[in-house]
């Protein structure tokens, strides 16, 4: 009788854990979808590039091509 009750108690714990895990996974997937929709808004630039950043963006590839031995460019 003891083993029989212990078996059902353990089985109940396992089934409840599985249901909780399923519900948690569904909640996680809903939250992830909500974050993905917001991530498109987060990828937009916050402000315009400064003149210096435009200059660096244009000249850096030229310097890297001219001096490939420099590693930290």
Residue pairs with C-beta under 8 A, 6 or more apart in sequence:
49 57
60 73
63 73
64 70
64 73
67 73
